[in-house]
Amino acid sequence: MKRRPVNLIFGAALVALVTGAALLSLVWTPHDPVALNVANRFAPASATHWLGTDQLGRDVASMLMAGARTSVAVAFVAVVLGALAGVVLGLTAAALGGLVDDAIMRLADFGFAFPALLFAIMLAAVFGPSLTNAVIAIAFVNVPTFARVARAAAHQVWTRGYVLAARAAGRGRLAITLDHVIPNIAAPVIVQATIEFAIGILAEAALSYLGLGVQPPVPSWGRMLAEAQTLLFLAPHLAIWPGLCIMAAVMGFNLLGDGLRDAADPRLARAR
């Protein structure tokens, strides 16, 4: 009996829930997520305010939906930028080899020495905290990861018989890379992108929590946590809901990446 890909199904469901809320917030939220109504602060959950209001009277459900949009947008842009730069470097290293390969891999090692948080602090000290700087910081730390994944996968493709035949026929490295290498490394790159998406959401929340990411009044799960930390005994739900959203998003993308990896390599699924 064939085992169902539980990780893939559950992860896809969580991802669909998060991205669906993010897309829906573009056109509709129960209330204006940045509208203040201090007279209605700390209102309990009701038909009007599904998850209650915060210390400034803002609707918590609307802020969570808008925060999903922020997290998904930041992670998406950062992962795309990091993947584009990293894959180009990895393909170049695999195609040229020798000193070029060594130089690119040493640069990748150097990139691993700068975590997103540290790099964001550096950017904030020079340019000030902002959404753009958070995206750049997260994208920067994604580059070496994608470079290593692309290089490892490309090296395997370069040893295949059809690539050796193409080289013997006089085809150049660029043509072989475009026609043969890129299509055959797409699967591991997509799996890695899914995993990095989860890391990007977590990094955005951490940076916003520290005040280095999204700035007010744009809603963010991380900043909601930061604002709620002094109200844990008075209104614990203000910290619980954004924490659950972050957990669901990170778990969903991690499980989706795990399921895609099993689907791309059935041997991993059989070994479990």
C-alpha positions in Angstrom: 0.0 0.0 0.0 1.5 3.3 -1.0 2.1 5.7 1.8 0.5 9.1 1.5 2.9 12.1 1.5 1.6 13.4 4.9 4.4 16.0 5.2 3.6 17.3 1.7 -0.1 17.5 2.3 0.0 19.0 5.7 2.7 21.5 4.7 0.9 22.5 1.6 -2.3 23.1 3.6 -0.5 25.4 6.1 1.2 27.2 3.3 -2.1 27.7 1.4 -3.6 29.1 4.6 -0.8 31.6 5.2 -0.5 32.7 1.6 -4.3 32.8 1.2 -4.6 35.2 4.2 -1.8 37.3 2.8 -3.4 37.5 -0.7 -6.9 38.2 0.8 -5.5 41.1 2.9 -4.6 42.8 -0.3 -8.3 43.4 -1.0 -10.1 42.8 2.3 -9.5 42.7 6.0 -12.3 42.8 8.7 -11.1 46.3 9.8 -8.4 48.7 8.8 -5.3 47.1 10.4 -3.7 50.4 11.3 -6.8 52.3 12.5 -6.6 53.3 16.1 -9.6 53.2 18.5 -8.2 53.7 22.0 -11.6 53.8 23.5 -12.0 50.1 22.4 -8.6 48.9 23.6 -8.3 45.3 24.9 -11.8 44.4 23.6 -12.5 40.6 23.9 -13.1 38.4 20.9 -16.6 39.0 19.4 -18.5 39.0 16.1 -17.1 42.5 15.5 -13.5 41.8 16.4 -12.9 38.1 15.8 -9.7 38.0 17.9 -10.2 41.1 20.0 -8.2 44.4 19.9 -4.8 45.4 21.1 -3.6 48.1 23.5 -4.4 50.8 20.9 -7.7 49.4 19.8 -6.5 47.9 16.5 -8.2 44.8 15.3 -5.9 41.8 15.9 -7.3 39.6 13.2 -6.8 42.4 10.6 -3.2 42.9 11.8 -2.5 39.2 11.6 -3.7 39.1 8.0 -1.7 42.2 7.0 1.3 40.8 8.9 1.0 37.6 6.8 1.2 39.8 3.7 4.4 41.5 5.0 6.1 38.3 6.0 5.3 36.4 2.7 6.3 39.4 0.6 9.6 39.9 2.4 10.5 36.2 2.3 9.5 35.8 -1.3 11.6 38.8 -2.5 14.5 37.8 -0.4 14.5 34.2 -1.5 14.1 35.1 -5.2 17.0 37.5 -5.0 19.2 35.1 -3.1 18.3 32.2 -5.4 19.1 34.1 -8.5 22.5 35.3 -7.3 23.4 32.0 -5.7 22.3 29.8 -8.6 24.3 31.9 -11.0 27.4 31.7 -8.8 26.9 27.9 -8.3 26.5 27.3 -12.0 29.5 29.4 -12.9 31.6 27.5 -10.3 30.5 24.1 -11.7 31.0 25.1 -15.3 34.4 26.7 -15.1 35.9 24.8 -12.2 39.5 25.3 -11.1 40.4 28.6 -9.5 37.0 30.1 -10.3 35.3 27.3 -8.4 37.6 27.7 -5.4 37.2 31.5 -5.4 33.4 31.3 -5.5 33.2 28.7 -2.8 35.5 30.7 -0.5 33.2 33.7 -1.1 30.3 31.5 -0.1 32.1 30.5 3.1 32.7 34.2 3.8 29.0 34.8 3.3 28.1 32.2 6.0 30.0 34.3 8.5 27.4 37.1 8.3 24.0 36.0 9.7 21.0 37.9 8.6 20.6 39.6 12.0 24.2 40.8 12.2 24.1 42.0 8.6 20.8 43.8 9.3 22.3 45.5 12.3 25.2 46.7 10.1 22.7 48.0 7.5 20.6 49.7 10.1 23.6 51.4 11.7 24.5 52.9 8.3 21.2 53.4 6.5 18.6 53.1 9.3 16.1 50.3 9.9 13.8 49.6 7.0 11.9 46.9 5.1 14.4 47.2 2.2 17.4 46.6 4.5 15.7 43.6 6.0 15.1 42.1 2.5 18.7 42.8 1.5 20.0 41.2 4.7 17.9 38.0 4.3 18.7 37.8 0.6 22.4 38.1 1.3 22.6 35.2 3.6 20.6 33.1 1.1 23.2 33.5 -1.6 25.9 31.1 -0.3 23.3 28.4 0.5 21.9 28.5 -3.0 25.4 28.7 -4.5 26.4 25.4 -2.7 23.2 23.6 -3.6 23.4 24.7 -7.3 27.1 23.8 -7.5 26.7 20.3 -6.0 23.7 19.5 -8.3 25.4 20.9 -11.4 28.6 19.0 -10.7 26.6 15.8 -10.9 25.0 16.8 -14.2 28.3 17.7 -15.8 29.4 14.0 -15.3 26.4 12.6 -17.1 26.8 10.9 -20.5 24.6 13.3 -22.5 26.6 16.3 -21.2 29.9 14.6 -22.2 28.4 13.9 -25.6 27.4 17.5 -26.0 30.9 18.6 -25.1 32.4 16.2 -27.6 30.0 17.6 -30.2 31.6 21.0 -29.6 28.8 22.7 -27.6 30.0 25.5 -25.3 29.7 25.6 -21.6 27.0 28.3 -21.6 24.8 26.3 -24.1 25.2 23.1 -22.0 24.4 25.0 -18.8 21.2 26.5 -20.3 20.0 23.4 -22.1 21.1 20.6 -19.8 22.3 21.7 -16.4 19.6 24.2 -15.4 16.6 21.9 -16.1 18.2 19.1 -14.1 19.0 21.1 -11.0 15.6 22.8 -10.8 14.2 20.2 -8.3 16.9 20.6 -5.6 16.9 24.4 -6.0 13.1 24.6 -5.6 13.2 22.3 -2.5 15.9 24.6 -1.0 13.9 27.7 -1.9 10.9 26.3 0.0 13.1 25.7 3.1 14.7 29.1 2.8 11.2 30.7 2.6 10.5 29.4 6.1 13.9 30.8 7.3 13.0 34.1 5.6 9.7 34.4 7.4 11.4 33.6 10.7 14.2 36.1 10.0 11.8 38.9 9.1 9.9 38.3 12.3 13.1 38.4 14.3 14.3 41.6 12.6 10.9 43.3 13.1 10.9 42.2 16.7 14.2 44.0 17.2 13.0 47.1 15.3 15.3 46.5 12.3 12.7 45.4 9.8 9.2 46.7 9.0 8.6 50.0 10.5 5.3 51.3 12.0 2.5 51.6 11.0 3.0 48.6 8.6 1.8 45.5 10.6 4.3 42.7 11.2 4.1 39.5 13.3 7.5 40.2 14.8 6.6 43.8 15.9 3.2 42.5 17.3 5.2 40.2 19.5 7.5 43.0 20.6 4.6 45.2 21.5 2.9 42.4 23.4 5.8 41.3 25.5 5.0 43.9 28.3 1.3 42.9 28.2 1.7 39.1 28.7 -0.2 39.0 32.0 -2.7 41.6 31.0 -3.5 40.4 27.4 -1.6 37.2 26.6 -3.6 36.6 23.4 -1.7 39.6 21.8 1.5 37.5 21.9 -0.1 34.1 21.4 -1.8 34.8 18.0 1.3 36.2 16.2 3.4 33.5 17.7 1.0 30.8 16.4 1.1 32.5 12.9 4.9 32.4 12.8 4.9 28.8 14.0 2.3 27.8 11.4 4.1 29.6 8.5 7.6 28.2 9.4 6.2 24.7 10.0 4.2 24.7 6.8 7.1 25.7 4.5 9.5 23.3 6.3 7.1 20.4 5.9 6.4 21.4 2.3 10.1 21.4 1.6 10.5 18.1 3.3 7.7 16.6 1.3 9.0 18.0 -2.0 12.4 16.5 -1.2 10.9 13.1 -0.6 9.0 13.4 -3.9 12.1 14.4 -5.8 14.1 11.5 -4.3 11.8 8.5 -3.4 14.7 6.8 -1.8 14.5 9.2 1.1 10.9 8.4 1.7 11.5 4.7 1.6 14.4 5.0 4.1 12.1 6.5 6.7 
